[in-house]
Amino acid sequence: MPYTDINNLELKPNEWLATVGFYREDLEILEERLAEVAAKNTHEEVLKEVEHFQNQFDIQKANMADYTSRIKDYVHLCAEDVKAHAGKVNVSLKKDQEQLGQELVSFEKIVKSLRADFNRFLAKWM
């Protein structure tokens, strides 16, 4: 198996974890706003949209938990590889890092789109 120096990976797990944490806090705020709308409006149309957004928020929170776990697993794998190979890591970890990074970019786009949709909903019902 080919190995590379750990410095060639440009590790970003702290940045990734901070990003996930930011969106976790953002969703908590959006959920508070959703509860406000639900408390003020009992129209069936509103309640359907409230349920839709709550489901979407729950899905994204599950995704965040998954990403957090995967990031921590990735860090652990890198640390174990560094220990086992005197500062070197398997080059496949670089590919894993790139894939995880791309997935997080996609996740950010999804959450930003969800936030925009939710803000339109708020503008209509608040």
DOKEMI-876549 format. One record per residue: residue number from 1; residue in three letters; x, y, z of N, C-alpha, C, O, CB in turn. Coordinates in steps of 0.1 Angstrom, whole numbers, plus 5000, padded with zeros to 4 digits. Each point is the difference from the previous one (the first is absolute). Glycine has a CB too. Layout:
DOKEMI-876549
[NUM,ALA,[X,Y,Z],[X,Y,Z],[X,Y,Z],[X,Y,Z],[X,Y,Z]]
...
***
This chain:
DOKEMI-876549
[1,MET,[5008,4988,5000],[4992,5012,5000],[5009,5012,5000],[5010,5001,5007],[4972,4987,5005]]
[2,PRO,[5014,5022,4980],[5008,5013,5000],[4996,5009,5012],[4989,5000,5005],[5012,4999,4970]]
[3,TYR,[5010,5007,5031],[4998,5009,5011],[5006,5013,4997],[5008,5002,4991],[4993,4979,5025]]
[4,THR,[4993,5029,4991],[5005,5014,4999],[5002,5006,5013],[4994,4995,5010],[4994,5007,4968]]
[5,ASP,[5019,5009,5023],[5002,5007,5013],[4986,5006,5004],[4993,5005,4992],[5032,5000,5002]]
[6,ILE,[4973,4994,5019],[4987,5006,5006],[4998,5014,4996],[4989,5004,4998],[5013,4980,5021]]
[7,ASN,[5009,5024,4979],[4999,5014,4997],[4994,5002,4986],[4995,5011,4997],[5024,4994,5017]]
[8,ASN,[4981,4985,4977],[4994,5001,4987],[4985,4999,5000],[4994,5003,4989],[5027,4987,5002]]
[9,LEU,[4973,5007,5020],[4986,4998,5000],[4992,5014,5002],[4988,5000,4997],[5016,4977,5012]]
[10,GLU,[5003,5033,4996],[4993,5012,5003],[4987,4998,5008],[4989,5003,4996],[5021,5007,4983]]
[11,LEU,[4992,4984,5033],[4989,4995,5008],[4991,5012,5004],[5004,5011,5003],[5010,4971,5006]]
[12,LYS,[4973,5016,4989],[4990,5010,5003],[4989,4996,5010],[4989,5006,5000],[5015,5002,4977]]
[13,PRO,[4998,4982,5031],[4989,4996,5009],[4995,5010,5009],[4988,5001,5003],[5022,4977,4996]]
[14,ASN,[4999,5031,5007],[4995,5010,5009],[4991,5010,4992],[4990,5004,5006],[5031,4994,5008]]
[15,GLU,[4983,5005,4974],[4992,5009,4992],[4986,4994,4997],[4990,5006,5001],[5031,5004,4989]]
[16,TRP,[4980,4977,5007],[4987,4993,4997],[4991,4999,5012],[4988,5002,4999],[5024,4985,4984]]
[17,LEU,[4994,5010,5028],[4992,4999,5012],[4994,5013,5004],[4988,5001,5005],[5026,4980,5003]]
[18,ALA,[4993,5030,4990],[4995,5014,5003],[4989,5003,4990],[4990,5006,5004],[5032,5001,5004]]
[19,THR,[4979,4989,4980],[4989,5002,4990],[4987,4993,5004],[4989,5005,5000],[5029,4998,4982]]
[20,VAL,[4984,4984,5022],[4988,4992,5004],[4994,5006,5013],[4988,5001,5001],[5022,4978,4989]]
[21,GLY,[4999,5026,5019],[4995,5006,5012],[4992,5013,4997],[4990,5002,5006],[5029,4988,5006]]
[22,PHE,[4986,5018,4979],[4993,5012,4996],[4986,4997,4995],[4990,5006,5004],[5032,5005,4990]]
[23,TYR,[4977,4979,4997],[4987,4997,4994],[4991,4993,5011],[4988,5001,4999],[5023,4996,4978]]
[24,ARG,[4995,4996,5032],[4992,4994,5011],[4993,5012,5008],[4988,4999,5003],[5028,4980,4998]]
[25,GLU,[4992,5031,5003],[4995,5011,5007],[4989,5008,4992],[4990,5004,5005],[5032,4998,5007]]
[26,ASP,[4981,4999,4975],[4991,5007,4991],[4986,4992,5000],[4990,5007,5000],[5030,5002,4986]]
[27,LEU,[4981,4978,5013],[4987,4993,5000],[4993,5001,5013],[4987,5000,5000],[5023,4984,4984]]
[28,GLU,[4997,5017,5027],[4993,5002,5013],[4992,5013,5000],[4989,5000,5005],[5029,4987,5006]]
[29,ILE,[4988,5023,4983],[4993,5013,4999],[4988,4999,4991],[4989,5005,5003],[5033,5007,5001]]
[30,LEU,[4980,4981,4985],[4989,4999,4990],[4988,4992,5007],[4989,5003,4997],[5028,4998,4983]]
[31,GLU,[4987,4989,5027],[4990,4992,5007],[4992,5008,5010],[4988,4999,5002],[5026,4981,4995]]
[32,GLU,[4993,5030,5010],[4993,5009,5009],[4990,5008,4993],[4989,5002,5004],[5031,4998,5011]]
[33,ARG,[4984,5005,4973],[4991,5009,4992],[4988,4991,4995],[4989,5005,4999],[5031,5010,4994]]
[34,LEU,[4983,4973,5003],[4989,4991,4996],[4990,4998,5011],[4988,5000,4997],[5028,4988,4987]]
[35,ALA,[4989,5010,5028],[4990,4998,5011],[4992,5013,5002],[4988,4999,5004],[5028,4985,5007]]
[36,GLU,[4990,5027,4987],[4992,5013,5001],[4989,5000,4990],[4989,5004,5003],[5031,5008,5006]]
[37,VAL,[4983,4985,4979],[4990,5000,4989],[4989,4990,5003],[4988,5003,4999],[5029,5003,4984]]
[38,ALA,[4987,4982,5022],[4990,4990,5003],[4991,5004,5011],[4988,4997,5000],[5028,4986,4993]]
[39,ALA,[4989,5024,5017],[4992,5005,5011],[4990,5011,4996],[4990,5001,5006],[5029,4993,5010]]
[40,LYS,[4985,5014,4974],[4992,5011,4996],[4990,4997,4989],[4990,5007,4999],[5028,5007,5008]]
[41,ASN,[4984,4975,4986],[4991,4996,4989],[4995,4986,5001],[5008,4991,5002],[5005,5025,4984]]
[42,THR,[4975,4982,5013],[4994,4987,5000],[4994,4996,4987],[4993,4989,4999],[5002,5014,5025]]
[43,HIS,[5007,5005,4966],[4994,4996,4986],[5007,4987,4996],[5012,4997,5002],[4984,5027,4992]]
[44,GLU,[4996,4968,5000],[5005,4987,4995],[5012,5001,4990],[5009,4992,5001],[4968,4999,5002]]
[45,GLU,[5022,5019,4989],[5011,5003,4990],[5013,5003,5008],[5010,4995,4996],[4973,5013,4987]]
[46,VAL,[5016,5000,5027],[5012,5003,5008],[5005,4988,5007],[5012,4998,5000],[4979,5026,5003]]
[47,LEU,[5000,4968,5003],[5005,4989,5008],[5006,4989,4991],[5010,4994,5004],[4972,5011,5012]]
[48,LYS,[5014,4994,4971],[5006,4991,4991],[5015,5005,4997],[5009,4992,4999],[4968,5002,4991]]
[49,GLU,[5024,5019,5008],[5013,5005,4997],[5009,4999,5012],[5012,4998,4999],[4978,5018,4984]]
[50,VAL,[5004,4986,5029],[5008,4999,5013],[5005,4986,5000],[5012,4997,5003],[4974,5020,5009]]
[51,GLU,[5006,4973,4986],[5004,4986,5001],[5011,4997,4989],[5010,4993,5003],[4967,5000,5005]]
[52,HIS,[5021,5013,4980],[5010,4998,4990],[5014,5005,5004],[5010,4993,4999],[4972,5009,4984]]
[53,PHE,[5018,5010,5022],[5013,5006,5005],[5006,4993,5012],[5012,4998,5000],[4980,5024,4991]]
[54,GLN,[4999,4973,5018],[5006,4993,5011],[5006,4987,4996],[5011,4996,5004],[4972,5014,5011]]
[55,ASN,[5011,4983,4975],[5006,4988,4994],[5013,5003,4994],[5010,4993,5001],[4967,4998,4995]]
[56,GLN,[5024,5020,4996],[5012,5004,4993],[5011,5003,5010],[5012,4996,4999],[4975,5012,4982]]
[57,PHE,[5009,4999,5030],[5010,5003,5010],[5005,4987,5007],[5012,4999,5003],[4977,5024,5001]]
[58,ASP,[5002,4968,4999],[5004,4987,5006],[5010,4993,4991],[5009,4994,5005],[4969,5005,5007]]
[59,ILE,[5019,5001,4975],[5009,4993,4991],[5014,5006,5000],[5010,4993,5000],[4970,5001,4985]]
[60,GLN,[5020,5019,5015],[5013,5007,4999],[5008,4998,5013],[5012,4999,5001],[4978,5018,4983]]
[61,LYS,[5002,4983,5028],[5007,4997,5012],[5006,4986,5000],[5011,4998,5006],[4973,5018,5006]]
[62,ALA,[5009,4975,4983],[5006,4986,4999],[5012,5000,4991],[5010,4993,5003],[4967,4997,5000]]
[63,ASN,[5022,5017,4986],[5012,5002,4991],[5012,5006,5007],[5011,4995,4999],[4974,5007,4981]]
[64,MET,[5012,5008,5029],[5011,5006,5007],[5006,4990,5010],[5012,5000,5001],[4977,5022,4997]]
[65,ALA,[5003,4970,5008],[5005,4990,5010],[5009,4990,4992],[5011,4996,5005],[4969,5007,5010]]
[66,ASP,[5015,4993,4973],[5008,4991,4992],[5013,5006,4996],[5011,4994,5000],[4968,4996,4991]]
[67,TYR,[5021,5022,5004],[5012,5007,4996],[5010,5002,5011],[5012,4997,4999],[4975,5015,4984]]
[68,THR,[5008,4991,5029],[5009,5002,5012],[5007,4987,5003],[5012,4999,5003],[4973,5019,5006]]
[69,SER,[5007,4971,4990],[5006,4987,5003],[5010,4996,4990],[5011,4995,5003],[4967,4998,5008]]
[70,ARG,[5019,5009,4976],[5009,4997,4989],[5013,5008,5001],[5011,4995,4997],[4969,4999,4989]]
[71,ILE,[5019,5019,5017],[5012,5008,5002],[5008,4995,5011],[5013,4999,4998],[4975,5021,4993]]
[72,LYS,[5006,4977,5020],[5008,4995,5011],[5007,4986,4997],[5011,4997,5004],[4973,5015,5012]]
[73,ASP,[5008,4980,4977],[5006,4987,4995],[5012,5002,4991],[5010,4993,5001],[4967,4996,5001]]
[74,TYR,[5021,5021,4989],[5011,5003,4991],[5013,5004,5007],[5011,4996,4997],[4972,5011,4986]]
[75,VAL,[5015,5002,5027],[5011,5005,5008],[5007,4988,5007],[5012,4999,5001],[4977,5023,5002]]
[76,HIS,[5003,4969,5003],[5005,4989,5007],[5008,4991,4990],[5011,4995,5004],[4969,5006,5012]]
[77,LEU,[5015,4996,4972],[5007,4992,4990],[5013,5007,4997],[5011,4993,4999],[4967,4999,4991]]
[78,CYS,[5022,5021,5008],[5013,5007,4996],[5010,4998,5012],[5012,4998,4998],[4975,5019,4988]]
[79,ALA,[5008,4985,5026],[5009,4999,5012],[5006,4986,5001],[5012,4999,5003],[4974,5019,5008]]
[80,GLU,[5006,4972,4987],[5005,4986,5001],[5010,4997,4989],[5010,4994,5002],[4968,5000,5008]]
[81,ASP,[5019,5011,4978],[5009,4998,4988],[5013,5007,5003],[5011,4994,4997],[4970,5004,4987]]
[82,VAL,[5019,5014,5021],[5012,5008,5003],[5009,4992,5010],[5012,4999,4999],[4976,5023,4997]]
[83,LYS,[5005,4973,5015],[5007,4992,5010],[5006,4988,4994],[5012,4996,5003],[4973,5012,5014]]
[84,ALA,[5008,4985,4974],[5004,4987,4995],[5011,5002,4989],[5008,4990,4998],[4970,5001,5007]]
[85,HIS,[5023,5020,4989],[5009,5002,4989],[5009,5012,5001],[5004,5006,4990],[4979,4983,4996]]
[86,ALA,[5021,5014,5026],[5010,5010,5002],[4997,5014,4993],[5009,5005,4993],[5008,4976,5010]]
[87,GLY,[4971,5024,4999],[4997,5013,4995],[4994,4999,4986],[4998,5011,4994],[5020,4999,5020]]
[88,LYS,[4981,4979,4981],[4994,4998,4986],[4986,4995,5001],[4996,4993,5010],[5027,5002,4981]]
[89,VAL,[4969,5008,4999],[4986,4995,4999],[4998,4994,4986],[5006,5004,4991],[4986,5013,5026]]
[90,ASN,[4999,4974,4983],[4996,4994,4987],[4994,5010,4991],[4992,5009,5005],[5003,4969,5007]]
[91,VAL,[5008,5023,4976],[4995,5010,4991],[4985,4999,4998],[4994,5010,4996],[5028,4990,4992]]
[92,SER,[4972,4989,5015],[4986,4998,4998],[4993,5010,5010],[4988,5004,4998],[5015,4972,4995]]
[93,LEU,[5004,5027,5018],[4994,5010,5010],[4998,5014,4993],[4991,5007,5004],[5019,4980,5015]]
[94,LYS,[4998,5016,4972],[4999,5013,4993],[4987,5000,4992],[4993,5010,4999],[5032,4993,5000]]
[95,LYS,[4973,4986,4994],[4987,4998,4992],[4988,5001,5009],[4990,5006,4997],[5022,4980,4986]]
[96,ASP,[4989,5007,5029],[4989,5000,5010],[4997,5015,5004],[4989,5004,5001],[5017,4972,5007]]
[97,GLN,[5005,5031,4994],[4999,5014,5005],[4993,5008,4989],[4991,5008,5003],[5030,4990,5011]]
[98,GLU,[4983,5001,4974],[4994,5007,4989],[4985,4997,4998],[4992,5009,4998],[5031,4991,4990]]
[99,GLN,[4974,4987,5013],[4986,4996,4999],[4992,5006,5012],[4989,5006,4997],[5017,4973,4991]]
[100,LEU,[4999,5020,5024],[4993,5006,5011],[4998,5015,4999],[4990,5006,5003],[5019,4975,5011]]
[101,GLY,[5001,5026,4981],[5000,5014,4998],[4989,5004,4990],[4993,5009,5002],[5031,4992,5003]]
[102,GLN,[4975,4991,4984],[4990,5003,4990],[4986,4997,5005],[4991,5008,4997],[5026,4985,4985]]
[103,GLU,[4982,4997,5026],[4987,4997,5006],[4995,5012,5010],[4989,5003,5000],[5016,4972,4998]]
[104,LEU,[5005,5030,5009],[4997,5011,5009],[4996,5013,4992],[4991,5007,5004],[5025,4983,5013]]
[105,VAL,[4990,5012,4972],[4996,5011,4991],[4986,4998,4995],[4992,5010,5001],[5032,4994,4992]]
[106,SER,[4972,4984,5003],[4987,4997,4996],[4990,5002,5012],[4989,5006,4998],[5020,4978,4984]]
[107,PHE,[4995,5012,5029],[4991,5001,5012],[4998,5015,5003],[4988,5004,5003],[5021,4975,5006]]
[108,GLU,[5001,5029,4990],[4998,5015,5002],[4990,5006,4990],[4992,5008,5004],[5032,4993,5005]]
[109,LYS,[4977,4995,4979],[4991,5005,4990],[4986,4996,5003],[4990,5008,4999],[5028,4990,4984]]
[110,ILE,[4980,4989,5022],[4986,4996,5003],[4995,5008,5012],[4988,5004,5000],[5018,4973,4992]]
[111,VAL,[5002,5025,5018],[4995,5007,5012],[4998,5015,4997],[4990,5005,5005],[5023,4979,5010]]
[112,LYS,[4995,5022,4977],[4998,5014,4995],[4987,5001,4993],[4992,5009,5001],[5032,4995,4998]]
[113,SER,[4973,4986,4992],[4987,5000,4992],[4988,4998,5010],[4990,5007,4998],[5023,4984,4982]]
[114,LEU,[4989,5000,5029],[4989,4998,5010],[4998,5013,5008],[4988,5003,5002],[5018,4972,4999]]
[115,ARG,[5004,5031,5003],[4999,5013,5007],[4992,5010,4992],[4992,5007,5005],[5029,4988,5008]]
[116,ALA,[4983,5006,4974],[4993,5010,4991],[4986,4997,4999],[4991,5009,5000],[5030,4994,4988]]
[117,ASP,[4975,4984,5010],[4986,4996,4999],[4993,5003,5013],[4989,5005,5000],[5017,4977,4984]]
[118,PHE,[5000,5016,5027],[4994,5002,5013],[4998,5015,5002],[4990,5004,5005],[5021,4975,5004]]
[119,ASN,[4998,5029,4987],[4999,5015,5001],[4988,5005,4992],[4993,5009,5004],[5032,4993,5000]]
[120,ARG,[4973,4992,4984],[4988,5004,4992],[4987,4996,5007],[4991,5007,5000],[5023,4990,4979]]
[121,PHE,[4987,4991,5027],[4988,4995,5008],[4997,5010,5012],[4989,5004,5002],[5017,4972,4992]]
[122,LEU,[5005,5028,5013],[4998,5010,5011],[4995,5013,4995],[4991,5006,5007],[5028,4983,5005]]
[123,ALA,[4986,5016,4977],[4995,5012,4995],[4985,5000,4997],[4992,5009,5001],[5030,4995,4989]]
[124,LYS,[4973,4984,5006],[4986,4998,4997],[4991,4999,5012],[4989,5005,5001],[5018,4984,4978]]
[125,TRP,[4998,5005,5032],[4992,4996,5011],[5003,5008,5013],[4993,4998,5010],[5004,4980,4979]]
[126,MET,[5014,5029,5012],[5003,5007,5013],[4993,5014,5000],[5002,5007,5010],[5020,4981,4991]]
***
